[in-house]
């Protein structure tokens, strides 16, 4: 699996931009890189993008993502 990390500015804020919907081919199944620490049990799924510093891209999520990512 490939690992991705967010781009950060010099002050630590995330680099953000708007992309057109026509540029999106498929969705990506991201798996957070857990590390050594435990995550709290009460974490909500909508907070997971802020909870992890890096992610693995699961190219085996379905047949189409395997063909595109491979």
PQR file of N, CA, C, O and H, with PARSE charges and radii, in Angstrom:
ATOM      1  N   UNK A   1       0.837  -1.183   0.000 -0.4000 1.5000
ATOM      2  CA  UNK A   1       0.000   0.000   0.000 -0.0000 2.0000
ATOM      3  C   UNK A   1       0.880   1.245   0.000  0.5500 1.7000
ATOM      4  O   UNK A   1       1.966   1.257   0.580 -0.5500 1.4000
ATOM      5  N   UNK A   2       0.405   2.266  -0.645 -0.4000 1.5000
ATOM      6  CA  UNK A   2       1.113   3.539  -0.673 -0.0000 2.0000
ATOM      7  C   UNK A   2       0.714   4.382   0.515  0.5500 1.7000
ATOM      8  O   UNK A   2      -0.407   4.274   1.011 -0.5500 1.4000
ATOM      9  H   UNK A   2      -0.477   2.257  -1.116  0.4000 1.0000
ATOM     10  N   UNK A   3       1.621   5.218   0.972 -0.4000 1.5000
ATOM     11  CA  UNK A   3       1.339   6.104   2.099 -0.0000 2.0000
ATOM     12  C   UNK A   3       1.315   7.539   1.598  0.5500 1.7000
ATOM     13  O   UNK A   3       2.172   7.937   0.810 -0.5500 1.4000
ATOM     14  H   UNK A   3       2.532   5.306   0.569  0.4000 1.0000
ATOM     15  N   UNK A   4       0.332   8.322   2.053 -0.4000 1.5000
ATOM     16  CA  UNK A   4       0.211   9.730   1.687 -0.0000 2.0000
ATOM     17  C   UNK A   4       0.156  10.567   2.954  0.5500 1.7000
ATOM     18  O   UNK A   4      -0.318  10.114   3.995 -0.5500 1.4000
ATOM     19  H   UNK A   4      -0.365   7.999   2.693  0.4000 1.0000
ATOM     20  N   UNK A   5       0.647  11.793   2.850 -0.4000 1.5000
ATOM     21  CA  UNK A   5       0.623  12.751   3.954 -0.0000 2.0000
ATOM     22  C   UNK A   5       0.123  14.085   3.416  0.5500 1.7000
ATOM     23  O   UNK A   5       0.328  14.380   2.239 -0.5500 1.4000
ATOM     24  H   UNK A   5       1.033  12.161   2.004  0.4000 1.0000
ATOM     25  N   UNK A   6      -0.522  14.892   4.238 -0.4000 1.5000
ATOM     26  CA  UNK A   6      -0.973  16.204   3.768 -0.0000 2.0000
ATOM     27  C   UNK A   6       0.212  17.157   3.585  0.5500 1.7000
ATOM     28  O   UNK A   6       1.203  17.071   4.309 -0.5500 1.4000
ATOM     29  H   UNK A   6      -0.689  14.652   5.195  0.4000 1.0000
ATOM     30  N   UNK A   7       0.098  18.065   2.611 -0.4000 1.5000
ATOM     31  CA  UNK A   7       1.098  19.113   2.432 -0.0000 2.0000
ATOM     32  C   UNK A   7       0.874  20.190   3.479  0.5500 1.7000
ATOM     33  O   UNK A   7      -0.264  20.571   3.750 -0.5500 1.4000
ATOM     34  H   UNK A   7      -0.708  18.135   2.022  0.4000 1.0000
ATOM     35  N   UNK A   8       1.957  20.681   4.066 -0.4000 1.5000
ATOM     36  CA  UNK A   8       1.866  21.702   5.100 -0.0000 2.0000
ATOM     37  C   UNK A   8       2.680  22.929   4.702  0.5500 1.7000
ATOM     38  O   UNK A   8       3.747  22.808   4.099 -0.5500 1.4000
ATOM     39  H   UNK A   8       2.882  20.371   3.846  0.4000 1.0000
ATOM     40  N   UNK A   9       2.167  24.112   5.044 -0.4000 1.5000
ATOM     41  CA  UNK A   9       2.910  25.350   4.871 -0.0000 2.0000
ATOM     42  C   UNK A   9       3.986  25.444   5.941  0.5500 1.7000
ATOM     43  O   UNK A   9       4.068  24.591   6.824 -0.5500 1.4000
ATOM     44  H   UNK A   9       1.300  24.210   5.533  0.4000 1.0000
ATOM     45  N   UNK A  10       4.813  26.483   5.862 -0.4000 1.5000
ATOM     46  CA  UNK A  10       5.880  26.677   6.843 -0.0000 2.0000
ATOM     47  C   UNK A  10       5.331  26.894   8.257  0.5500 1.7000
ATOM     48  O   UNK A  10       5.992  26.550   9.237 -0.5500 1.4000
ATOM     49  H   UNK A  10       4.748  27.177   5.145  0.4000 1.0000
ATOM     50  N   UNK A  11       4.124  27.463   8.366 -0.4000 1.5000
ATOM     51  CA  UNK A  11       3.533  27.708   9.683 -0.0000 2.0000
ATOM     52  C   UNK A  11       2.744  26.505  10.222  0.5500 1.7000
ATOM     53  O   UNK A  11       2.169  26.579  11.307 -0.5500 1.4000
ATOM     54  H   UNK A  11       3.587  27.743   7.570  0.4000 1.0000
ATOM     55  N   UNK A  12       2.717  25.405   9.469 -0.4000 1.5000
ATOM     56  CA  UNK A  12       2.037  24.198   9.928 -0.0000 2.0000
ATOM     57  C   UNK A  12       0.602  24.064   9.460  0.5500 1.7000
ATOM     58  O   UNK A  12      -0.039  23.053   9.749 -0.5500 1.4000
ATOM     59  H   UNK A  12       3.185  25.345   8.587  0.4000 1.0000
ATOM     60  N   UNK A  13       0.078  25.045   8.749 -0.4000 1.5000
ATOM     61  CA  UNK A  13      -1.290  24.958   8.241 -0.0000 2.0000
ATOM     62  C   UNK A  13      -1.312  24.140   6.949  0.5500 1.7000
ATOM     63  O   UNK A  13      -0.315  24.076   6.230 -0.5500 1.4000
ATOM     64  H   UNK A  13       0.599  25.866   8.515  0.4000 1.0000
ATOM     65  N   UNK A  14      -2.438  23.525   6.664 -0.4000 1.5000
ATOM     66  CA  UNK A  14      -2.564  22.670   5.486 -0.0000 2.0000
ATOM     67  C   UNK A  14      -2.640  23.496   4.212  0.5500 1.7000
ATOM     68  O   UNK A  14      -3.266  24.556   4.180 -0.5500 1.4000
ATOM     69  H   UNK A  14      -3.248  23.577   7.247  0.4000 1.0000
ATOM     70  N   UNK A  15      -1.997  22.999   3.167 -0.4000 1.5000
ATOM     71  CA  UNK A  15      -2.101  23.599   1.844 -0.0000 2.0000
ATOM     72  C   UNK A  15      -3.413  23.106   1.252  0.5500 1.7000
ATOM     73  O   UNK A  15      -3.637  21.899   1.162 -0.5500 1.4000
ATOM     74  H   UNK A  15      -1.488  22.138   3.193  0.4000 1.0000
ATOM     75  N   UNK A  16      -4.275  24.020   0.850 -0.4000 1.5000
ATOM     76  CA  UNK A  16      -5.582  23.635   0.328 -0.0000 2.0000
ATOM     77  C   UNK A  16      -5.824  24.287  -1.023  0.5500 1.7000
ATOM     78  O   UNK A  16      -5.356  25.393  -1.294 -0.5500 1.4000
ATOM     79  H   UNK A  16      -4.093  25.000   0.923  0.4000 1.0000
ATOM     80  N   UNK A  17      -6.562  23.580  -1.859 -0.4000 1.5000
ATOM     81  CA  UNK A  17      -6.974  24.137  -3.141 -0.0000 2.0000
ATOM     82  C   UNK A  17      -8.284  23.466  -3.535  0.5500 1.7000
ATOM     83  O   UNK A  17      -8.643  22.416  -3.004 -0.5500 1.4000
ATOM     84  H   UNK A  17      -6.942  22.682  -1.639  0.4000 1.0000
ATOM     85  N   UNK A  18      -8.979  24.077  -4.458 -0.4000 1.5000
ATOM     86  CA  UNK A  18     -10.248  23.552  -4.944 -0.0000 2.0000
ATOM     87  C   UNK A  18      -9.981  22.881  -6.288  0.5500 1.7000
ATOM     88  O   UNK A  18      -9.352  23.463  -7.172 -0.5500 1.4000
ATOM     89  H   UNK A  18      -8.688  24.930  -4.890  0.4000 1.0000
ATOM     90  N   UNK A  19     -10.465  21.648  -6.428 -0.4000 1.5000
ATOM     91  CA  UNK A  19     -10.322  20.950  -7.701 -0.0000 2.0000
ATOM     92  C   UNK A  19     -11.698  20.784  -8.323  0.5500 1.7000
ATOM     93  O   UNK A  19     -12.706  20.720  -7.618 -0.5500 1.4000
ATOM     94  H   UNK A  19     -10.976  21.174  -5.710  0.4000 1.0000
ATOM     95  N   UNK A  20     -11.732  20.715  -9.628 -0.4000 1.5000
ATOM     96  CA  UNK A  20     -12.990  20.545 -10.343 -0.0000 2.0000
ATOM     97  C   UNK A  20     -13.442  19.094 -10.239  0.5500 1.7000
ATOM     98  O   UNK A  20     -12.609  18.188 -10.217 -0.5500 1.4000
ATOM     99  H   UNK A  20     -10.913  20.767 -10.200  0.4000 1.0000
ATOM    100  N   UNK A  21     -14.732  18.868 -10.176 -0.4000 1.5000
ATOM    101  CA  UNK A  21     -15.268  17.512 -10.035 -0.0000 2.0000
ATOM    102  C   UNK A  21     -14.935  16.621 -11.217  0.5500 1.7000
ATOM    103  O   UNK A  21     -14.879  15.400 -11.070 -0.5500 1.4000
ATOM    104  H   UNK A  21     -15.408  19.605 -10.194  0.4000 1.0000
ATOM    105  N   UNK A  22     -14.710  17.208 -12.395 -0.4000 1.5000
ATOM    106  CA  UNK A  22     -14.353  16.403 -13.560 -0.0000 2.0000
ATOM    107  C   UNK A  22     -12.963  15.778 -13.433  0.5500 1.7000
ATOM    108  O   UNK A  22     -12.638  14.846 -14.168 -0.5500 1.4000
ATOM    109  H   UNK A  22     -14.755  18.200 -12.515  0.4000 1.0000
ATOM    110  N   UNK A  23     -12.141  16.279 -12.512 -0.4000 1.5000
ATOM    111  CA  UNK A  23     -10.782  15.759 -12.326 -0.0000 2.0000
ATOM    112  C   UNK A  23     -10.746  14.520 -11.436  0.5500 1.7000
ATOM    113  O   UNK A  23      -9.723  13.837 -11.375 -0.5500 1.4000
ATOM    114  H   UNK A  23     -12.404  17.036 -11.914  0.4000 1.0000
ATOM    115  N   UNK A  24     -11.833  14.222 -10.753 -0.4000 1.5000
ATOM    116  CA  UNK A  24     -11.879  13.072  -9.842 -0.0000 2.0000
ATOM    117  C   UNK A  24     -12.269  11.831 -10.629  0.5500 1.7000
ATOM    118  O   UNK A  24     -13.315  11.797 -11.278 -0.5500 1.4000
ATOM    119  H   UNK A  24     -12.664  14.776 -10.802  0.4000 1.0000
ATOM    120  N   UNK A  25     -11.417  10.811 -10.565 -0.4000 1.5000
ATOM    121  CA  UNK A  25     -11.681   9.571 -11.290 -0.0000 2.0000
ATOM    122  C   UNK A  25     -12.462   8.596 -10.415  0.5500 1.7000
ATOM    123  O   UNK A  25     -13.502   8.083 -10.828 -0.5500 1.4000
ATOM    124  H   UNK A  25     -10.568  10.840 -10.038  0.4000 1.0000
ATOM    125  N   UNK A  26     -11.957   8.339  -9.196 -0.4000 1.5000
ATOM    126  CA  UNK A  26     -12.592   7.424  -8.266 -0.0000 2.0000
ATOM    127  C   UNK A  26     -12.345   7.901  -6.855  0.5500 1.7000
ATOM    128  O   UNK A  26     -11.508   8.771  -6.618 -0.5500 1.4000
ATOM    129  H   UNK A  26     -11.112   8.756  -8.861  0.4000 1.0000
ATOM    130  N   UNK A  27     -13.069   7.333  -5.929 -0.4000 1.5000
ATOM    131  CA  UNK A  27     -12.845   7.624  -4.520 -0.0000 2.0000
ATOM    132  C   UNK A  27     -11.613   6.872  -4.048  0.5500 1.7000
ATOM    133  O   UNK A  27     -11.142   5.953  -4.718 -0.5500 1.4000
ATOM    134  H   UNK A  27     -13.749   6.626  -6.121  0.4000 1.0000
ATOM    135  N   UNK A  28     -11.094   7.264  -2.894 -0.4000 1.5000
ATOM    136  CA  UNK A  28      -9.939   6.580  -2.324 -0.0000 2.0000
ATOM    137  C   UNK A  28     -10.296   6.061  -0.939  0.5500 1.7000
ATOM    138  O   UNK A  28     -10.916   6.769  -0.146 -0.5500 1.4000
ATOM    139  H   UNK A  28     -11.476   8.011  -2.350  0.4000 1.0000
ATOM    140  N   UNK A  29      -9.906   4.835  -0.652 -0.4000 1.5000
ATOM    141  CA  UNK A  29     -10.125   4.240   0.659 -0.0000 2.0000
ATOM    142  C   UNK A  29      -8.862   4.481   1.476  0.5500 1.7000
ATOM    143  O   UNK A  29      -7.835   3.851   1.226 -0.5500 1.4000
ATOM    144  H   UNK A  29      -9.402   4.260  -1.296  0.4000 1.0000
ATOM    145  N   UNK A  30      -8.929   5.392   2.456 -0.4000 1.5000
ATOM    146  CA  UNK A  30      -7.783   5.756   3.274 -0.0000 2.0000
ATOM    147  C   UNK A  30      -7.822   5.023   4.606  0.5500 1.7000
ATOM    148  O   UNK A  30      -8.873   4.916   5.237 -0.5500 1.4000
ATOM    149  H   UNK A  30      -9.763   5.904   2.659  0.4000 1.0000
ATOM    150  N   UNK A  31      -6.672   4.523   5.024 -0.4000 1.5000
ATOM    151  CA  UNK A  31      -6.515   3.857   6.320 -0.0000 2.0000
ATOM    152  C   UNK A  31      -5.505   4.672   7.107  0.5500 1.7000
ATOM    153  O   UNK A  31      -4.374   4.850   6.654 -0.5500 1.4000
ATOM    154  H   UNK A  31      -5.818   4.610   4.511  0.4000 1.0000
ATOM    155  N   UNK A  32      -5.883   5.164   8.262 -0.4000 1.5000
ATOM    156  CA  UNK A  32      -4.998   5.986   9.067 -0.0000 2.0000
ATOM    157  C   UNK A  32      -3.778   5.218   9.553  0.5500 1.7000
ATOM    158  O   UNK A  32      -3.872   4.042   9.902 -0.5500 1.4000
ATOM    159  H   UNK A  32      -6.802   5.020   8.630  0.4000 1.0000
ATOM    160  N   UNK A  33      -2.633   5.892   9.571 -0.4000 1.5000
ATOM    161  CA  UNK A  33      -1.411   5.288  10.103 -0.0000 2.0000
ATOM    162  C   UNK A  33      -1.444   5.467  11.611  0.5500 1.7000
ATOM    163  O   UNK A  33      -1.333   6.586  12.112 -0.5500 1.4000
ATOM    164  H   UNK A  33      -2.557   6.848   9.287  0.4000 1.0000
ATOM    165  N   UNK A  34      -1.597   4.368  12.330 -0.4000 1.5000
ATOM    166  CA  UNK A  34      -1.877   4.417  13.761 -0.0000 2.0000
ATOM    167  C   UNK A  34      -0.662   4.739  14.606  0.5500 1.7000
ATOM    168  O   UNK A  34      -0.760   5.568  15.512 -0.5500 1.4000
ATOM    169  H   UNK A  34      -1.687   3.459  11.922  0.4000 1.0000
ATOM    170  N   UNK A  35       0.466   4.125  14.351 -0.4000 1.5000
ATOM    171  CA  UNK A  35       1.649   4.363  15.169 -0.0000 2.0000
ATOM    172  C   UNK A  35       1.588   3.591  16.474  0.5500 1.7000
ATOM    173  O   UNK A  35       0.954   2.539  16.553 -0.5500 1.4000
ATOM    174  H   UNK A  35       0.545   3.452  13.616  0.4000 1.0000
ATOM    175  N   UNK A  36       2.245   4.112  17.488 -0.4000 1.5000
ATOM    176  CA  UNK A  36       2.371   3.438  18.777 -0.0000 2.0000
ATOM    177  C   UNK A  36       1.224   3.762  19.741  0.5500 1.7000
ATOM    178  O   UNK A  36       0.913   2.957  20.619 -0.5500 1.4000
ATOM    179  H   UNK A  36       2.760   4.967  17.423  0.4000 1.0000
ATOM    180  N   UNK A  37       0.602   4.915  19.589 -0.4000 1.5000
ATOM    181  CA  UNK A  37      -0.412   5.372  20.548 -0.0000 2.0000
ATOM    182  C   UNK A  37      -1.785   4.819  20.209  0.5500 1.7000
ATOM    183  O   UNK A  37      -2.100   4.557  19.048 -0.5500 1.4000
ATOM    184  H   UNK A  37       0.854   5.569  18.876  0.4000 1.0000
ATOM    185  N   UNK A  38      -2.598   4.646  21.247 -0.4000 1.5000
ATOM    186  CA  UNK A  38      -3.985   4.251  21.067 -0.0000 2.0000
ATOM    187  C   UNK A  38      -4.825   5.476  20.746  0.5500 1.7000
ATOM    188  O   UNK A  38      -4.564   6.565  21.256 -0.5500 1.4000
ATOM    189  H   UNK A  38      -2.342   4.859  22.190  0.4000 1.0000
ATOM    190  N   UNK A  39      -5.822   5.301  19.911 -0.4000 1.5000
ATOM    191  CA  UNK A  39      -6.775   6.365  19.631 -0.0000 2.0000
ATOM    192  C   UNK A  39      -7.940   6.226  20.610  0.5500 1.7000
ATOM    193  O   UNK A  39      -8.305   5.108  20.974 -0.5500 1.4000
ATOM    194  H   UNK A  39      -6.035   4.416  19.497  0.4000 1.0000
ATOM    195  N   UNK A  40      -8.528   7.344  21.040 -0.4000 1.5000
ATOM    196  CA  UNK A  40      -9.646   7.255  21.977 -0.0000 2.0000
ATOM    197  C   UNK A  40     -10.839   6.504  21.381  0.5500 1.7000
ATOM    198  O   UNK A  40     -11.093   6.580  20.179 -0.5500 1.4000
ATOM    199  H   UNK A  40      -8.232   8.252  20.744  0.4000 1.0000
ATOM    200  N   UNK A  41     -11.548   5.798  22.212 -0.4000 1.5000
ATOM    201  CA  UNK A  41     -12.706   5.025  21.762 -0.0000 2.0000
ATOM    202  C   UNK A  41     -13.858   5.907  21.299  0.5500 1.7000
ATOM    203  O   UNK A  41     -14.676   5.478  20.485 -0.5500 1.4000
ATOM    204  H   UNK A  41     -11.342   5.737  23.188  0.4000 1.0000
ATOM    205  N   UNK A  42     -13.930   7.126  21.803 -0.4000 1.5000
ATOM    206  CA  UNK A  42     -15.065   7.990  21.490 -0.0000 2.0000
ATOM    207  C   UNK A  42     -14.837   8.823  20.225  0.5500 1.7000
ATOM    208  O   UNK A  42     -15.630   9.721  19.944 -0.5500 1.4000
ATOM    209  H   UNK A  42     -13.265   7.474  22.464  0.4000 1.0000
ATOM    210  N   UNK A  43     -13.781   8.554  19.457 -0.4000 1.5000
ATOM    211  CA  UNK A  43     -13.517   9.330  18.248 -0.0000 2.0000
ATOM    212  C   UNK A  43     -14.605   9.027  17.212  0.5500 1.7000
ATOM    213  O   UNK A  43     -14.989   7.872  17.025 -0.5500 1.4000
ATOM    214  H   UNK A  43     -13.136   7.824  19.685  0.4000 1.0000
ATOM    215  N   UNK A  44     -15.088  10.058  16.553 -0.4000 1.5000
ATOM    216  CA  UNK A  44     -16.143   9.933  15.555 -0.0000 2.0000
ATOM    217  C   UNK A  44     -15.496   9.786  14.179  0.5500 1.7000
ATOM    218  O   UNK A  44     -14.419  10.333  13.942 -0.5500 1.4000
ATOM    219  H   UNK A  44     -14.776  10.996  16.705  0.4000 1.0000
ATOM    220  N   UNK A  45     -16.141   9.056  13.275 -0.4000 1.5000
ATOM    221  CA  UNK A  45     -15.543   8.812  11.965 -0.0000 2.0000
ATOM    222  C   UNK A  45     -15.311  10.096  11.183  0.5500 1.7000
ATOM    223  O   UNK A  45     -14.426  10.135  10.328 -0.5500 1.4000
ATOM    224  H   UNK A  45     -17.016   8.612  13.467  0.4000 1.0000
ATOM    225  N   UNK A  46     -16.075  11.142  11.447 -0.4000 1.5000
ATOM    226  CA  UNK A  46     -15.886  12.396  10.728 -0.0000 2.0000
ATOM    227  C   UNK A  46     -14.650  13.156  11.201  0.5500 1.7000
ATOM    228  O   UNK A  46     -14.234  14.114  10.549 -0.5500 1.4000
ATOM    229  H   UNK A  46     -16.794  11.111  12.142  0.4000 1.0000
ATOM    230  N   UNK A  47     -14.057  12.748  12.316 -0.4000 1.5000
ATOM    231  CA  UNK A  47     -12.855  13.398  12.838 -0.0000 2.0000
ATOM    232  C   UNK A  47     -11.565  12.682  12.442  0.5500 1.7000
ATOM    233  O   UNK A  47     -10.485  13.116  12.844 -0.5500 1.4000
ATOM    234  H   UNK A  47     -14.395  11.970  12.845  0.4000 1.0000
ATOM    235  N   UNK A  48     -11.643  11.607  11.672 -0.4000 1.5000
ATOM    236  CA  UNK A  48     -10.454  10.807  11.402 -0.0000 2.0000
ATOM    237  C   UNK A  48      -9.453  11.509  10.491  0.5500 1.7000
ATOM    238  O   UNK A  48      -8.258  11.233  10.592 -0.5500 1.4000
ATOM    239  H   UNK A  48     -12.520  11.254  11.346  0.4000 1.0000
ATOM    240  N   UNK A  49      -9.892  12.406   9.603 -0.4000 1.5000
ATOM    241  CA  UNK A  49      -8.929  13.119   8.762 -0.0000 2.0000
ATOM    242  C   UNK A  49      -8.037  14.031   9.594  0.5500 1.7000
ATOM    243  O   UNK A  49      -6.890  14.269   9.217 -0.5500 1.4000
ATOM    244  H   UNK A  49     -10.863  12.630   9.520  0.4000 1.0000
ATOM    245  N   UNK A  50      -8.526  14.539  10.698 -0.4000 1.5000
ATOM    246  CA  UNK A  50      -7.713  15.384  11.578 -0.0000 2.0000
ATOM    247  C   UNK A  50      -6.961  14.563  12.626  0.5500 1.7000
ATOM    248  O   UNK A  50      -6.014  15.066  13.231 -0.5500 1.4000
ATOM    249  H   UNK A  50      -9.458  14.345  11.005  0.4000 1.0000
ATOM    250  N   UNK A  51      -7.359  13.323  12.850 -0.4000 1.5000
ATOM    251  CA  UNK A  51      -6.761  12.524  13.915 -0.0000 2.0000
ATOM    252  C   UNK A  51      -5.439  11.867  13.505  0.5500 1.7000
ATOM    253  O   UNK A  51      -4.616  11.554  14.365 -0.5500 1.4000
ATOM    254  H   UNK A  51      -8.128  12.914  12.359  0.4000 1.0000
ATOM    255  N   UNK A  52      -5.228  11.657  12.208 -0.4000 1.5000
ATOM    256  CA  UNK A  52      -4.024  10.976  11.737 -0.0000 2.0000
ATOM    257  C   UNK A  52      -3.152  11.940  10.944  0.5500 1.7000
ATOM    258  O   UNK A  52      -3.644  12.887  10.330 -0.5500 1.4000
ATOM    259  H   UNK A  52      -5.897  11.911  11.509  0.4000 1.0000
ATOM    260  N   UNK A  53      -1.851  11.682  10.970 -0.4000 1.5000
ATOM    261  CA  UNK A  53      -0.897  12.533  10.248 -0.0000 2.0000
ATOM    262  C   UNK A  53      -0.517  11.940   8.897  0.5500 1.7000
ATOM    263  O   UNK A  53       0.023  12.645   8.044 -0.5500 1.4000
ATOM    264  H   UNK A  53      -1.451  10.913  11.469  0.4000 1.0000
ATOM    265  N   UNK A  54      -0.789  10.673   8.695 -0.4000 1.5000
ATOM    266  CA  UNK A  54      -0.484  10.002   7.434 -0.0000 2.0000
ATOM    267  C   UNK A  54      -1.524   8.903   7.210  0.5500 1.7000
ATOM    268  O   UNK A  54      -2.178   8.453   8.151 -0.5500 1.4000
ATOM    269  H   UNK A  54      -1.227  10.100   9.388  0.4000 1.0000
ATOM    270  N   UNK A  55      -1.670   8.478   5.948 -0.4000 1.5000
ATOM    271  CA  UNK A  55      -2.683   7.496   5.587 -0.0000 2.0000
ATOM    272  C   UNK A  55      -2.113   6.516   4.581  0.5500 1.7000
ATOM    273  O   UNK A  55      -1.234   6.857   3.790 -0.5500 1.4000
ATOM    274  H   UNK A  55      -1.139   8.843   5.183  0.4000 1.0000
ATOM    275  N   UNK A  56      -2.617   5.305   4.621 -0.4000 1.5000
ATOM    276  CA  UNK A  56      -2.335   4.324   3.590 -0.0000 2.0000
ATOM    277  C   UNK A  56      -3.495   4.338   2.619  0.5500 1.7000
ATOM    278  O   UNK A  56      -4.650   4.458   3.027 -0.5500 1.4000
ATOM    279  H   UNK A  56      -3.331   5.027   5.264  0.4000 1.0000
ATOM    280  N   UNK A  57      -3.195   4.218   1.332 -0.4000 1.5000
ATOM    281  CA  UNK A  57      -4.242   4.112   0.309 -0.0000 2.0000
ATOM    282  C   UNK A  57      -4.459   2.631   0.044  0.5500 1.7000
ATOM    283  O   UNK A  57      -3.534   1.922  -0.353 -0.5500 1.4000
ATOM    284  H   UNK A  57      -2.256   4.121   1.000  0.4000 1.0000
ATOM    285  N   UNK A  58      -5.672   2.171   0.263 -0.4000 1.5000
ATOM    286  CA  UNK A  58      -6.010   0.765   0.051 -0.0000 2.0000
ATOM    287  C   UNK A  58      -6.397   0.564  -1.408  0.5500 1.7000
ATOM    288  O   UNK A  58      -7.521   0.871  -1.806 -0.5500 1.4000
ATOM    289  H   UNK A  58      -6.423   2.747   0.586  0.4000 1.0000
ATOM    290  N   UNK A  59      -5.468   0.050  -2.199 -0.4000 1.5000
ATOM    291  CA  UNK A  59      -5.770  -0.171  -3.611 -0.0000 2.0000
ATOM    292  C   UNK A  59      -6.554  -1.454  -3.833  0.5500 1.7000
ATOM    293  O   UNK A  59      -6.980  -1.731  -4.955 -0.5500 1.4000
ATOM    294  H   UNK A  59      -4.555  -0.199  -1.876  0.4000 1.0000
ATOM    295  N   UNK A  60      -6.750  -2.243  -2.780 -0.4000 1.5000
ATOM    296  CA  UNK A  60      -7.499  -3.486  -2.885 -0.0000 2.0000
ATOM    297  C   UNK A  60      -8.955  -3.324  -2.438  0.5500 1.7000
ATOM    298  O   UNK A  60      -9.638  -4.320  -2.200 -0.5500 1.4000
ATOM    299  H   UNK A  60      -6.404  -2.018  -1.869  0.4000 1.0000
ATOM    300  N   UNK A  61      -9.435  -2.087  -2.323 -0.4000 1.5000
ATOM    301  CA  UNK A  61     -10.798  -1.851  -1.855 -0.0000 2.0000
ATOM    302  C   UNK A  61     -11.826  -2.442  -2.810  0.5500 1.7000
ATOM    303  O   UNK A  61     -12.831  -2.999  -2.369 -0.5500 1.4000
ATOM    304  H   UNK A  61      -8.880  -1.278  -2.516  0.4000 1.0000
ATOM    305  N   UNK A  62     -11.585  -2.327  -4.113 -0.4000 1.5000
ATOM    306  CA  UNK A  62     -12.447  -2.949  -5.104 -0.0000 2.0000
ATOM    307  C   UNK A  62     -11.645  -3.165  -6.388  0.5500 1.7000
ATOM    308  O   UNK A  62     -10.486  -2.761  -6.482 -0.5500 1.4000
ATOM    309  H   UNK A  62     -10.768  -1.874  -4.471  0.4000 1.0000
ATOM    310  N   UNK A  63     -12.257  -3.787  -7.347 -0.4000 1.5000
ATOM    311  CA  UNK A  63     -11.580  -4.144  -8.595 -0.0000 2.0000
ATOM    312  C   UNK A  63     -11.078  -2.919  -9.354  0.5500 1.7000
ATOM    313  O   UNK A  63      -9.968  -2.930  -9.884 -0.5500 1.4000
ATOM    314  H   UNK A  63     -13.199  -4.115  -7.271  0.4000 1.0000
ATOM    315  N   UNK A  64     -11.890  -1.867  -9.407 -0.4000 1.5000
ATOM    316  CA  UNK A  64     -11.536  -0.685 -10.198 -0.0000 2.0000
ATOM    317  C   UNK A  64     -10.369   0.086  -9.583  0.5500 1.7000
ATOM    318  O   UNK A  64      -9.483   0.543 -10.306 -0.5500 1.4000
ATOM    319  H   UNK A  64     -12.793  -1.858  -8.976  0.4000 1.0000
ATOM    320  N   UNK A  65     -10.358   0.234  -8.280 -0.4000 1.5000
ATOM    321  CA  UNK A  65      -9.248   0.959  -7.653 -0.0000 2.0000
ATOM    322  C   UNK A  65      -7.959   0.166  -7.777  0.5500 1.7000
ATOM    323  O   UNK A  65      -6.887   0.765  -7.867 -0.5500 1.4000
ATOM    324  H   UNK A  65     -11.078  -0.137  -7.693  0.4000 1.0000
ATOM    325  N   UNK A  66      -8.020  -1.146  -7.785 -0.4000 1.5000
ATOM    326  CA  UNK A  66      -6.823  -1.964  -7.978 -0.0000 2.0000
ATOM    327  C   UNK A  66      -6.269  -1.749  -9.385  0.5500 1.7000
ATOM    328  O   UNK A  66      -5.052  -1.669  -9.556 -0.5500 1.4000
ATOM    329  H   UNK A  66      -8.891  -1.634  -7.712  0.4000 1.0000
ATOM    330  N   UNK A  67      -7.136  -1.653 -10.394 -0.4000 1.5000
ATOM    331  CA  UNK A  67      -6.672  -1.452 -11.771 -0.0000 2.0000
ATOM    332  C   UNK A  67      -6.069  -0.066 -11.958  0.5500 1.7000
ATOM    333  O   UNK A  67      -5.076   0.080 -12.670 -0.5500 1.4000
ATOM    334  H   UNK A  67      -8.124  -1.718 -10.255  0.4000 1.0000
ATOM    335  N   UNK A  68      -6.655   0.961 -11.327 -0.4000 1.5000
ATOM    336  CA  UNK A  68      -6.162   2.321 -11.491 -0.0000 2.0000
ATOM    337  C   UNK A  68      -4.861   2.518 -10.739  0.5500 1.7000
ATOM    338  O   UNK A  68      -3.931   3.127 -11.268 -0.5500 1.4000
ATOM    339  H   UNK A  68      -7.462   0.842 -10.749  0.4000 1.0000
ATOM    340  N   UNK A  69      -4.775   2.021  -9.525 -0.4000 1.5000
ATOM    341  CA  UNK A  69      -3.601   2.258  -8.689 -0.0000 2.0000
ATOM    342  C   UNK A  69      -2.442   1.323  -9.013  0.5500 1.7000
ATOM    343  O   UNK A  69      -1.316   1.587  -8.594 -0.5500 1.4000
ATOM    344  H   UNK A  69      -5.530   1.526  -9.095  0.4000 1.0000
ATOM    345  N   UNK A  70      -2.680   0.250  -9.738 -0.4000 1.5000
ATOM    346  CA  UNK A  70      -1.613  -0.706  -9.982 -0.0000 2.0000
ATOM    347  C   UNK A  70      -0.878  -0.428 -11.244  0.5500 1.7000
ATOM    348  O   UNK A  70       0.056  -1.152 -11.587 -0.5500 1.4000
ATOM    349  H   UNK A  70      -3.596   0.034 -10.078  0.4000 1.0000
TER
END
